[in-house]
Amino acid sequence: MKKLILASLSAIALMGVAACSDSGTDKTTTQSTNPPAAEQPMKPAAPADNSTKPAEPAPATPAPAPAQ
């Protein structure tokens, strides 16, 4: 029974090492790509119409109750 447990643990350990090892078959790289030098970051668009006002908060007094 001890030999069976030892063989099972050895097999699991061997599979773990095989799964995590660097076998050299993976040829992918993770390099960052730099944008072209001519490309500039976008600037925020300026509003075309400056006549708009910013939003105002609601009045502090509650509205009157409707008549019944």
C-alpha positions in Angstrom: 0.0 0.0 0.0 2.9 2.4 0.8 4.4 1.7 -2.6 1.2 2.6 -4.3 0.9 5.9 -2.5 4.5 6.7 -3.1 4.2 5.9 -6.8 1.0 8.0 -7.1 2.7 11.0 -5.4 5.7 10.6 -7.6 3.6 10.6 -10.7 1.7 13.7 -9.7 4.9 15.5 -8.9 6.4 14.5 -12.2 3.4 15.8 -14.1 3.6 19.1 -12.2 7.2 19.5 -13.1 6.5 18.7 -16.7 3.6 21.2 -16.9 5.6 24.1 -15.4 9.0 23.5 -17.1 10.4 25.6 -19.9 10.7 23.1 -22.7 11.6 25.7 -25.3 8.7 24.9 -27.6 6.9 28.2 -26.8 8.2 30.9 -29.2 5.8 33.7 -28.2 7.2 36.9 -26.7 5.5 39.7 -24.8 7.1 42.9 -26.0 5.4 46.3 -25.8 4.6 48.1 -29.0 5.5 51.8 -29.2 3.3 54.1 -31.3 4.9 55.9 -34.2 6.7 59.1 -33.4 4.5 61.1 -35.8 1.4 60.2 -33.9 0.5 62.7 -31.2 -2.0 62.1 -28.3 -5.5 63.5 -28.7 -6.3 66.9 -27.1 -9.7 67.4 -25.5 -12.1 69.1 -27.8 -13.0 72.7 -27.0 -16.7 73.5 -26.8 -17.9 75.3 -29.9 -20.7 77.2 -28.1 -19.8 79.0 -24.9 -23.3 80.3 -24.3 -24.4 77.3 -22.3 -24.5 77.7 -18.5 -23.4 75.0 -16.0 -26.1 73.0 -14.3 -27.6 74.6 -11.2 -28.6 72.6 -8.1 -32.3 72.1 -7.3 -34.0 74.6 -5.0 -33.7 73.9 -1.2 -37.4 74.4 -0.6 -39.8 71.6 -1.5 -42.4 72.1 -4.1 -46.0 72.8 -2.9 -48.3 69.9 -2.5 -50.9 69.5 -5.3 -54.5 70.6 -4.5 -57.1 67.9 -4.1 
